[in-house]
Amino acid sequence: MPPKPCWRARVTETDLLVIGGGITGQSAALFAAQAGARVTIVDAQRNAGSHANAGSLHVQMQSRFLRLNPHLADNLESSLPLYLSAVTAWEALDTRLGGVELTREGGLMLAEDEAQLDFLRQKAERETRKGLDVEILDRDELFSLAPWLGEAIAGAELCRNEGKLNPLVANRKMRGALGSLGVEHVHDRITRIEEGSPPTAEGEGATYSAGAILVAAAWGAEALAKPLGLTIGTPPEPLHMNITEAGDYRIRHLVQHAERPITLKQFRSGQVVIGGGWDANLASAESRAPTIRRQSLLGNVALASRIAPGIAGLRVLRTWAGYNTPVDGKATIGPVRNGSRVFLALPGDAGYTLGPITGQAAAALSLGTDPPIDPAPYSPARWRS
Ligand SMILES: Cc1cc2nc3c(=O)[nH]c(=O)nc-3n(C[C@H](O)[C@H](O)[C@H](O)COP(=O)(O)OP(=O)(O)OC[C@H]3O[C@@H](n4cnc5c(N)ncnc54)[C@H](O)[C@@H]3O)c2cc1C
């Protein structure tokens, strides 16, 4: 339901106002509330990537990102230490939330020919230099780990740092944890932020005054940051997903391909989650949410059943589309300028993986405590025009 105009006169005062209630904003809120802050999350409840994602814990550089954004490869590569911290943060969150079906049995990026294997070898060398635990597997080594693979697969890169979790469980438990800490949730869309003392945010339904404001609005951040002097491109990228009925639990790794857009994994329930970057349609005034494309559904599941022929008999139960916000392949974490009480928390890419560490780091900065990572490489200063 759209917010009611009669809320207009309300002024909410809080220690930390978090704009955006996806995994990044929620993680920031959890961190701050645990530290004793009064926290309000204000969220437009529109197209959160966190409600559409596949639960892959990515660490190795995704071939799709490198293929589509060769000019941003350095950003992604320099972010690899953040990905390592991100999976550690997820493990802590898994414990904190009482289990989100998180496993870290590694990720496989598959190759079908020598050229693709060469690409993976070079990628693995770069990743090893950044501290990732990766190895190139020949066909025999690979099939002993993953005997369910299709005949065409010639080898793979194994990244032992990678894993998966169930985002439906994680999102539900996160909401419960925030509720028990007294974090307030408000349904509203923020239209403008003022960096005064204290900073304020104008919503369609109310005005918010806070000790600090943290923007974790993903695709919505661009419009909020522009009047603050930051030109940051956050166009939404509408992507397609599928989930099948349950089969025997055999696929333990997160699976990707060196050249084709796919991520494939199996939940403990036996359901196979298939995605990996197939296009969907942008939301329209009529649909409000992104809509699926028939050719993405067909192409995505056809590719999946070539990679893992055993899943070909499983029925697809549901398909959906959601907004990814890749930005420039690098997180943005910190105050909009030195001394500002307005902070940005944007994961950059693989945002469900990076959301908790990004949110925690930004929240720590807003509270004046030590962040869990060095935020300097992710400073918003690079967006100042
Ligand atoms: C189909 C799909 C599959 C994906 N799979 C994976 C995966 O397996 N692993 C992975 O790591 N990542 C994955 N991603 C990416 C990931 O889901 C997102 O990058 C991540 O969830 C971003 O989290 P966030 O909290 O930063 O933003 P979001 O979850 O997008 O939340 C942003 C929130 O901000 C709110 N908002 C925006 N503007 C305003 C405003 N002006 N006022 C108030 N509220 C506002 C929105 O309503 C939204 O609720 C996937 C994405 C998609 C679309």
The ligand as a Tripos MOL2 file, in Angstrom:
@<TRIPOS>MOLECULE
LIG
   53    58     1     0     0
SMALL
NO_CHARGES

@<TRIPOS>ATOM
      1 C1         17.7530  -12.4370   -9.4650 C.3       1 LIG1
      2 C2         18.8900  -12.0100   -8.6080 C.ar      1 LIG1
      3 C3         19.7270  -12.9770   -8.0480 C.ar      1 LIG1
      4 C4         20.8040  -12.5810   -7.2490 C.ar      1 LIG1
      5 N1         21.5820  -13.5530   -6.6870 N.ar      1 LIG1
      6 C5         22.5950  -13.1870   -5.8630 C.ar      1 LIG1
      7 C6         23.3570  -14.1850   -5.2110 C.ar      1 LIG1
      8 O1         23.0810  -15.3760   -5.3490 O.2       1 LIG1
      9 N2         24.3800  -13.7840   -4.4260 N.ar      1 LIG1
     10 C7         24.6920  -12.4750   -4.2400 C.ar      1 LIG1
     11 O2         25.6490  -12.1810   -3.5460 O.2       1 LIG1
     12 N3         23.9410  -11.4970   -4.8160 N.ar      1 LIG1
     13 C8         22.9060  -11.8240   -5.6140 C.ar      1 LIG1
     14 N4         22.1420  -10.8580   -6.1970 N.ar      1 LIG1
     15 C9         22.4120   -9.4510   -5.8860 C.3       1 LIG1
     16 C10        21.7870   -9.1000   -4.5300 C.3       1 LIG1
     17 O3         20.5110   -9.6180   -4.3970 O.3       1 LIG1
     18 C11        21.7180   -7.5870   -4.3070 C.3       1 LIG1
     19 O4         22.8650   -6.9520   -4.7670 O.3       1 LIG1
     20 C12        21.5870   -7.3200   -2.8160 C.3       1 LIG1
     21 O5         20.4550   -7.9750   -2.3040 O.3       1 LIG1
     22 C13        21.5380   -5.8410   -2.5380 C.3       1 LIG1
     23 O6         21.1640   -5.6770   -1.1890 O.3       1 LIG1
     24 P1         20.9010   -4.2250   -0.6320 P.3       1 LIG1
     25 O7         20.3960   -4.3880    0.7490 O.co2     1 LIG1
     26 O8         22.1190   -3.3990   -0.8340 O.co2     1 LIG1
     27 O9         19.7770   -3.6370   -1.5750 O.3       1 LIG1
     28 P2         18.3130   -4.1890   -1.8940 P.3       1 LIG1
     29 O10        18.0890   -5.5350   -1.3350 O.co2     1 LIG1
     30 O11        18.1020   -4.0110   -3.3600 O.co2     1 LIG1
     31 O12        17.3770   -3.2100   -1.0680 O.3       1 LIG1
     32 C14        17.3150   -1.8500   -1.3800 C.3       1 LIG1
     33 C15        16.0480   -1.3290   -0.7120 C.3       1 LIG1
     34 O13        16.0810    0.0900   -0.7760 O.3       1 LIG1
     35 C16        14.7620    0.5320   -0.9340 C.3       1 LIG1
     36 N5         14.8000    1.8850   -1.4920 N.ar      1 LIG1
     37 C17        15.3250    2.3050   -2.6660 C.ar      1 LIG1
     38 N6         15.1950    3.6300   -2.7900 N.ar      1 LIG1
     39 C18        14.5830    4.0680   -1.6590 C.ar      1 LIG1
     40 C19        14.1550    5.3470   -1.1840 C.ar      1 LIG1
     41 N7         14.3540    6.4470   -1.9140 N.pl3     1 LIG1
     42 N8         13.5350    5.4130    0.0140 N.ar      1 LIG1
     43 C20        13.3220    4.2950    0.7650 C.ar      1 LIG1
     44 N9         13.7020    3.0680    0.3590 N.ar      1 LIG1
     45 C21        14.3240    2.9580   -0.8260 C.ar      1 LIG1
     46 C22        14.1110   -0.4760   -1.8630 C.3       1 LIG1
     47 O14        12.7120   -0.4540   -1.7200 O.3       1 LIG1
     48 C23        14.7550   -1.7780   -1.3670 C.3       1 LIG1
     49 O15        13.9110   -2.4050   -0.4180 O.3       1 LIG1
     50 C24        21.0660  -11.2090   -7.0100 C.ar      1 LIG1
     51 C25        20.2130  -10.2500   -7.5580 C.ar      1 LIG1
     52 C26        19.1400  -10.6430   -8.3360 C.ar      1 LIG1
     53 C27        18.2380   -9.5990   -8.9000 C.3       1 LIG1
@<TRIPOS>BOND
     1     1     2 1
     2     2     3 ar
     3     2    52 ar
     4     3     4 ar
     5     4     5 ar
     6     4    50 ar
     7     5     6 ar
     8     6     7 ar
     9     6    13 1
    10     7     8 2
    11     7     9 ar
    12     9    10 ar
    13    10    11 2
    14    10    12 ar
    15    12    13 ar
    16    13    14 ar
    17    14    15 1
    18    14    50 ar
    19    15    16 1
    20    16    17 1
    21    16    18 1
    22    18    19 1
    23    18    20 1
    24    20    21 1
    25    20    22 1
    26    22    23 1
    27    23    24 1
    28    24    25 2
    29    24    26 1
    30    24    27 1
    31    27    28 1
    32    28    29 2
    33    28    30 1
    34    28    31 1
    35    31    32 1
    36    32    33 1
    37    33    34 1
    38    33    48 1
    39    34    35 1
    40    35    36 1
    41    35    46 1
    42    36    37 ar
    43    36    45 ar
    44    37    38 ar
    45    38    39 ar
    46    39    40 ar
    47    39    45 ar
    48    40    41 1
    49    40    42 ar
    50    42    43 ar
    51    43    44 ar
    52    44    45 ar
    53    46    47 1
    54    46    48 1
    55    48    49 1
    56    50    51 ar
    57    51    52 ar
    58    52    53 1
@<TRIPOS>SUBSTRUCTURE
     1 LIG1         1 GROUP 0 **** ****
